[in-house]
Amino acid sequence: MDAGLLSSVVTVIFFVLFVAIMVWAFYGGNKKKFEDAGNLPFQEDAEESRKPD
């Protein structure tokens, strides 16, 4: 197996992996989970502001 073929195979593998991650990230069933994770920093700030000094 020469370097050109190996490079091509690795490129195709990473492209397929990239497409799989994009499909997983934009799949509708994950929306609620990602929104909750995105709001975590704001929830922590709100909890800290409610604590008495």
N, C-alpha and C positions, 0 to 999 in steps of 0.2 A: 504494500500500500504506500503510494508516494505521498508527498506533502500536499500536493494539489487536491487529491481525492479526499484525504483526511480533513483538510480545511473545508471542503465543500460539504462533507457529511456533518461536521460540527456546526457549520452555518445553518444547515437545514434543521438540525436538532434544536438549536436555539430559537430559530424562527417558529417552529411548531410549539415549543415551550412558551414563547411570547404570546402566540395566538391563544393557547390554552389559558394562560393567566388573564388575558383580556376578556375572554368569554366568561371565565369564572367571576371576574370583578364586576362585569356589567350584567350578570344574570339577575333577573328581577327578584329572586328569592333572597338575595344577600343584601338588598337595599336597607332594610330595617337594621340589620346588624352593623353595617357600615355607618349609618347615620348615628346610631348609639355610640359607636367608637369615636366618631368625629366630634361628638358633643361632650365627651369625657372631660376635657380641660375646663370647659365652661361650668360643668357641674361641680368640679372641685373648687373653683373660684367662688361659686355661690355658697357652698358649704362653709368655706373659710370666712366669708363676710358675715355669716350668721352667728359665728362663735362670739361669745362675750369676751372682752379683753380683761 
